[in-house]
Amino acid sequence: MTRAHLIFDSSIGKQKPETIVNRQNPCPFCNVEALTHIMDQKDSIIWLENKYPVLQDAFQTVIIETDECTSELSLYSKEHLHKLIDFALKKWKEMQENSQYKSVLFFKNHGPMSGGSLRHPHMQIVGLKNVDAYRELDERQFEGLTIHEENGVIFNLSTLPRVGFFEFNVRLKQGGEQTIFADLLQTAVHYVLHHFHRNCTSYNLFFYPLENKEVVVKILPRFSTSPLFMGYDIAQVSNKLSDVVQQVQELYFSQKK
């Protein structure tokens, strides 16, 4: 099957602000009064059209997660975390129900290796008009060694990662408890940034809708991408998966037993 491609508008891309590397640059998300095309808002969480729509045949939106520019998802209070995830999932579903989109992406970039350009915490929801982003989805990539399971939510470490070497999944089954889904997502991000590897400062979140109405978020620690994946689309999986599962369980879940 031919791989899908999107057209990237380089002329718009050159105009995008950058605050991840150059922290002295002004942050556009901090200047709330100057924001335009706001579609919805709940307290400090703001959903708006992307001012720099670099993708053709797509509708690009941003969710500003908080008014605290230097904060990060692993640091949010439970109240704010639950509010954010509930808000974001509803907006994603709202766009999925719009018939003009063939598929709708929901993802987050954090850190210099993530592909993002702004430090201020944010997520993106992008409606693709002509591309089905999930047509080659392999649900085996969301299976793995179970770290924790609770109230219809499974937290695992991929045994068949999409890219490699370590990829965490949090799976929300239909009828599962969404607040636990949010909590385990936060746990995965906290582990990646604080315990996984001393040089890991970046991650991506990718959300996927499965056919059984299950929602999965994949948490990818980001480093330089493997040349085997870049050149040959071959993912690698570490032989230390069990060690990582044990460490996460001891750090976050041993007190619950």
N, C-alpha and C positions, 0 to 999 in steps of 0.2 A: 504494500500500500504506500502511495506517495506521501511523504511527510508534508504536513501543513506548514505554510509560511504566512507571515504577516508583513505588511509593508510598513517600515519605520521611517517617519519623516525626519530626516537629519537636520533640516533647517529649523524645525521646532525644537529638536533635541538639544541644539547648541544654546538655546535660550534658557534652558532649565537651570534654576538656582541649585547651588551645591553647598551643604553645610556639614557633611560627614567628615571630610578632610579639612576643609577650611572653616573652622568653627567661628572665625571672626566675621564671616558673611552674615548678613541679616537673615533671620528665619521668617519666611512668608506665613507660616502657620501660627506664629506668635502674634502677628498683627491681625487679630480677629476682625477689627473694624474695617480692614481693607479687603477682607475675603468677599468674593462674589460667587454667584450661582450656587448658593447654599440650598440644598434640597430638603434637609431635615436636621434637627439638632435636639440633643438631650443633655442638658447641663453642659459640661465641657466637651462632649462628644459631638462632632460636626461632620455631616455627610455633604459633600459638595462635588461639583464637576471639576475634573482635573483641568487646571489652567493651561497645561502643556500636553495636549492630546497627540502624542507622537505616533500612535498606531492608526492607520487608515482602516476604514470600515469597522470602527469600534466606538463604543461609548465608554469613556474612561472616567471613573469617579474615585474619590479619595475619602477615607474616614479618618479624620484627625482624632486620635484616641484620647487625648488629654490636653490641658492647657499648660502642663509642665514639660517644657522642651527637653530637659535632661533626664526625664524619667524613662521607664522601659517596662515592658509587659510583666516581667518577673517581679517588679517592685510594686505593682498596683495592690491596693487594698482589695479584699474579697468583694466588697460592695461595688467598687468601681469595675473590677474585672468582670463580674457577673453582668453588670449593666452593659458593658462594652460588647461582650460576646453575644448577648441577647440582641442588642441593637444591630450588630453587624450581620448576624445570621438572618435576621428579618429583612434587612436591606438586600442581602444576597438572594434570598428567596423571592423578594419582590421583583428583582430584575430577571430572575429565572422564569418567572411567570409572564414576562413580556415576550410576545411571539415574534418580535422583530430580531431577537437574538438566537443564533444557532447554539451558542453556549455562553456561559457566564463564568469568568474566572474570579476567584477570591483568594488573595494572597497578601503576604507581608514580607518586607525586606527590613533587615536590621544589620547595621554594621558595614564596614568598608568592603567586605568580600561578598556582600549580598546582592549587589547590583543596584542598590538604591542610591539616591543622591541627597536626601534630606535626613538629618539626625532626628528631628522632631518625630515622636512615635506616631505612625500612621499605617493604615491598611489600604488596599486597593480592591475595588470591584470593577471589573471590565466586561462589558457586553460585546461579544464578537458576532458580527452580523453574518459572516460567511464561513466561519471555521468552527468545527466541532472539536473542541479541545479534548474531549473525553472518548473519542471514537476508538482509540487504541488502548484504553485503560485496562490494565491487568490487575485484578483485585488481589492477586497473590502478593503484589508489592506492598499490601497493607497488612499482611499476615506476619507473625513473628513470635518471638519468645515473650510470653506474658510477664509484665512487670507488676501490674496491679489490675484488678477487675472489681468494679463496684457499681451497683444499681444501673445496669445496662450500658456501662462504659468500660472499654478495654484500653489499657495503656500497654503497648508492646514495642519491641525493637525488631525491625525488619530483618527477616532471614533472606529475602529476595529484594534488596533495595533497588530503587529506580536508578540512582546514580552511584551510590556506595559511600562510604564503607559502613557508616553508622547512620541509620535513619529511624527516628521515633515516630510512632503512630498513636493517635488517640482516636478511638472509634466510638461514636455515639449511635447506639442502636435505636431503632424506632421505639419511642416510649421511654428511652433512657433519660437519666437526670442531667439536664443541661448544665447545672451549676457544677456538678462533678466533672463533666467534660471540660469546662473552663478551668477548674482547679488543676486537673491533670495536665492540661495544656501548659498552664503556668509552671507546674512542676518540671515538665520537660525542658522548657526554656531556661528556667533557673539552673537546672543541672548543666545544660549545655554551656552557659556563660560562666558558671562558678566552679564546676567540678570536673567537667568532661576533659578539657585540655587547656593548659595554662595560656595557650596562644589563641584560643577561640574567642573571637569578639563579634562574630557575625553568624546569623542564621536566617533561614527562610521558613515561612509557614505557607503551606499550600493546602487549600480546602477542596475536598472532592465530594460530589453527591453520588452515592451508589444506587443501583437499581432498586434495592430493597428499602429505600428511603433512609438508609444509614448515611451519616455524615462522618467523614474522616478528615482529620488534619494531620498532615505529615510535617514533622519538624526536622529540618536539615541543618546540622552544623555546617558552616561554610569555610572552606579553605581553598587553596588552588585546586581546580578541577583536575581529576585524573586524566592523563593523556590517552589512556585506553578508552575512556568514555568519550572524550572529545573526538578522537580519531576513528574509533570503531564501534561506538555505542555499546561498549562492554562495561557493565557495572561490576564492581568488586565488593565482596563482603568480608568483613574481618573475621578472624578465627578467635576473637576475644569477646564475642557477643555475650556469653554467659557471665563473664567478669563484669561487664558494664551493667547487665541486669541486676546482678547481686549488689553492686555498689549503689545503684539507684534505690533498690529496696531497702538497704541498710540506712541510707541517708534520709529517706522520706517516708518510709512505711513501716519500719520495724517497731515504732512506738504504738502502732495501731493494732498489733497482733495481741 
